Amino acid sequence: MPRLYIEEYTRSLVGKTICIACREGILRDHFHEVVGDIKFLNRRRIHTVLYHNIPNRFANQKDFKTLATRLPETRIVRVNPETDFYGHVLDQETKAHKLIFLERKALIDPSGHKINAITTQGVRQQINAWGDLIANVNFKGVLERICSRIDQGDYDRVHILAASKNAIKHELFTIEGFGTLIANNFVERFQAVASTQEVPIINGILNLYRHEGFLKPRTEPYLNDHFRNFFVTLIDDIVVGCVERKIIDTVTAEIGALAISTRFRSQRVGKFTVQQFMRTMRQEGFRRFVSLTNTPTLRRLFLAMGFIEPPAALFAERRKASPGVALYLKEID
């Protein structure tokens, strides 16, 4: 089960509104799970709106009463079953921070992998390749409208989740996310770690790489002791990437512990983090940068950014500490 970072993520959500849209069949199948997640958001002082289209019949009055009783802080909007559900939600929510559609499954690519984060341009480029991989055929048609509203600045974030227990919590309060996030304004911010407050999320991101076998473990005590050597990249004030500064000599700095949240690995965050790290170190007088990694994605990133694999004789002492790991070098005049 993914780890929840409640306090860290709540800080960026408190006081904002999250709209959840869930069609009748899905809401009935996951009624208590959906209600539980929304109630959890309300306890964190996050405003919520729930859209559903359960028919207003006598047999459904118990469900309506349960929603009203358990979610008194949530604005509940019942959409007429004869009305286009998605169209109604998109028409009503003219300005939303987060709009969550609970579906049968998240968006997956032709290889069967869940799409974590994607821009509207990416949706338009790839939607034809997705084909029947979108469980709800009607939802495929509404994706273009969602993208248009995001492009116009009406929505900051649109999430598409497979409805299940803890789906919303795992989407909003974990490093990995749970479903598909569509957004354009992934504005990155790079800064030095100022306190141990950010250590838990840094540790979580590093652990993802450690589990993949590409990164030497950094224990949480190590991070607490050396937090001043770490820099982070943030999106929405949430840490999504990190890098550790290691000094080789007076002009050489090592790019260590470079790691990006799973959700944002395809969103230029790695390149941004390396660029900002080198810019920061350059201001301190460093002009040569090295990194040791066997991670295929990072190797491609370094080569694309103009790093080279220098002769084995260079940095021999440093190489001894990481035998069998490729070393990449870039010098800046």
N, C-alpha and C positions, 0 to 999 in steps of 0.2 A: 504494500500500500504506500503511495507517495506521501511524503511528509508535508504537513500543512504548516505554512508560515503565517499564522493568523495575525500577529501584531504587526509584522513587517508590511503585509499587503493591505491591511485595514487602513493604515495611515494614508494610502493613496485613494481609498474608496469612501472613507467616512464623509457623510454629508452629501454624497452624490446619489444619483438615481440609476438603478438598474432595472430595465424592463425585461420581463420573461414572457415569451409567447409559447403556448403549449396547446396543441389541438386536442380535441376531446378524447380520442382513442389513446393517445400517448399519456394524457393526464390521468385517465382512469387506470391505465396499467401501472403508473408510477406515482399515484396520488400522494401517498404518505412520504415518499422520498422527495418529491418536489416541494411539498408543504414544509418539510423539515429543513430543506436547504434555504428556502425563503425566510423562514423564521430565524434561522441562523444569521442571515444577513441583517435582519431587523435588529437582532440583539447587538450587532456591531455598529449600530446607528447608520446603516446604509438604507437609503430610501428604495422602495421596491414597488413595481407595478406588475400585476399578473394578468395576461390576456388568455382567455380560453373561450371555447365555443360549445360548452355543454348546453344542450337544449333546456329551455325553461319549462320543464314538465314536473308534475307532482313527484314522480319517482326520483327526481334529482334534487329535491329540496334538502335532503340530508347532506348532500355534498356542498350545496351552497352555504348551509348553516355551518358546516365544518370549516369551510374557507373563511367565513366571516369571524368565527369564534377564535380560530387558531392564528389568523393573520389580520388582527385588527389594525395594524400599522401599514398594511399593504393596500394600495388602491387596486381593486379588482374590477376588471372590465370584461363583461361577457359579450362576446361577438355573436350576433345572430347566425345560427348554423346555415341559413340561406345566403349569407354574405360571404364574399371572398375573404377568408381569414387573414391571409398574408397582406392583401391589399388594405384591409381595414387597419391592421397593426401599423403598417408603414405610413398610412395616411394620418393616423392619430399621433404617432410619435414623430413630431416635426423637429425635435431637438433632443437627442439622447446621448448620454455619455456611453452607456453600454446597452446594447439590445441583444438579448439571448434568445435564440430559437432552439427549443428542445425538439429533436427529431428522433427517428429510429436509429440513425447512426450519423457519425460525423462525415465530413467529406474525405474521401480517400483517392489517392492517385492511381493510375493504371497498374502500378506495381503492387497495389494492395496496402500501401502505407498511408497512415493518417496524415492529412495535411495540417501542420501545426499552425503556421502563420503565413498569410499571403496577402498581397496588395490587390487592389481592384484591377490593376493592369494584369497581374498574374492570373486572376480569376478569368478575365476575358480571353487571355491567351490559352488557357488550359481547359476551359469548360467543355469544349468539344471532345477532348481526349478523355474526359471523365466518363462520358457516355452514361451507361446504366448504373454506374457506381454510386450515384446519388439515389438513396432509397426512395425518396418521395419525388415522383416525376414532376408534380406541380411546383415543388420547391426549386427545382432546377430552373424553371422559367422565371422565378422571382429573383434569382441571383443578380441579374442585370440591373433590376430596379434597386436592389440593395446597394450595388456598386455605385450607381448614379447618385444615390442619396449620400453615400460616404464622400464621393467626389465633390458634392455641393457643400460639404461641411455640416450636414444635418446630424450625422452620427459620428462619434469618435471611434467606436469599436462595435463590430457585430460578431457575435459568437454563435457557432453552430455546434450543438452538443448532442451526443447520443444520450437520451434520457436514461438515467439509472441512479442507483443509490450514490449520493455524494457527488453527482456529476457537476453541479454548479460550484460546490466547495472546491473540488479538485481542479476546476477550470480557473478559478479566481485566486486560489490561495496556495498553489504549488508552483514550483519552478518549471515543471514539464508541461503544465496545462493538461487539458483532458480532451478538448475538441479542436475545432478549427476557428481561428481568429482572422477576420478580414479587417484590415485597416490600412491607411496610408501614412498617417502622421507618426511614424516610428522615429521620433526625434531623440537622438542619443545625447547623453551628457556624460562626460568623463571627468573623474575627480579622484583625488587621493582619499583613502579610507581614513576617516577622522577619529573613529572610536571602534570599540568592539561590538557595537550595536549591529553592524552589518556582517559580522563573522558567521552567524548561522546560515545565511543565504549563500555566502561565498563557499562555505563548507559543503553545502548541498550541491552547488554547481560543480565543484571539484570532485565530489564523490561520484557524479555521473560519469566523468571521464575515468576516474579510478576503476569503476566497475567495468568499463569498456577495455581496461588493460593498457591504457595509453599514458597514464600519468602516475608518477610516484605519489603515494598518499601524503597529504598534509593533515595532521590531526587537528582537532579543534583547539587543544592547548597550544600547538605550534602557531596557529593562526592568531590566537589571542596574544601570544608573545611577540609576533612579528607583523601585526596588522599595519604598522606604519610603512612597511615595504610593499603594501598592496594598493592597487588602483582598481577602480570599478567603472563600468559603463552602466548607466541607468536609462530606462525608458519608463515613463509615467512614474518617476521617482522610485522605481523598483530596480534592484540590482539584477542585470541580465548577463553580465560578463565580468571577468576579473583578469588581472595580470599581476605577477609578482616581480618586483625589481631586485635583481641580483647584480652586485658590482663585481666585475672581473678585474678591471684595472682602471686607471685614471681617465681613460677615454672609452672604455668598453662597458656596456651594460647588457645584462642578459634579460631576455624576455622570458620569464619563467611562469609556470602555472597558468598559461593562457587557456581560458575555458569560457565557453558561451552556453547559456541556457539552451536546452534542447529546442525550445519553442522558436528561438531567434537565430538558429544557426544558418539559416538561408537568407537572412535579411541584412547583410553587409556589416553586422555588428562586430565580427571578428576583424575585418579590415579596419573599421573605425577605431577599434580598441588598440590595435597595433600602431596605427598612424598617430593617435593621440598620445600613446605612451612614448613613442620616439620624439614627438614634438616636445613633450614635457621634459624628457631627459636631455634633449638637445639644448634646452634653455639652461640646464645645469652643467653644460660643458661636454657631455658625451656625444661622440660622433660615430661610434661603431656599435653595432647591435648584433647580438647572436641569440639563437634559440635552439634548443635541442628537443626534437620531437620525432616520434614515429607515427603520429596520428595522420592518416592519409589526408584528411580535410585540411589540417594545418600545414602539411607539407605543400599541398597545392596552393594554399593561400600565400605562403612565404615566397614561393617561386613566382607567383603572379605579381607580387609586390616588389620584385627585383632582388630578392635575396639569392645568394649563391651557396653552393656547397664547397667550401674552401678545401685546400689540401689538408690531409690528415695531420700533418706536422703542426698546423696552427691550432692553438688552444689545446695542446696535448694534455695538460694537467686537468683541464675541465672535462675533456672527453673521458678521462680515466674514471671519473665519478659517475659517468653514465655510459658504460660500455654497450656498444651495439646500437646506440641511438644516433640518428643523423643530426648533424650540426649545420645550421644555416646562418649566413653572415650578410650584413648590409652595412656599407660605409656611407656616411653623408658628409659632403664637403662643408 
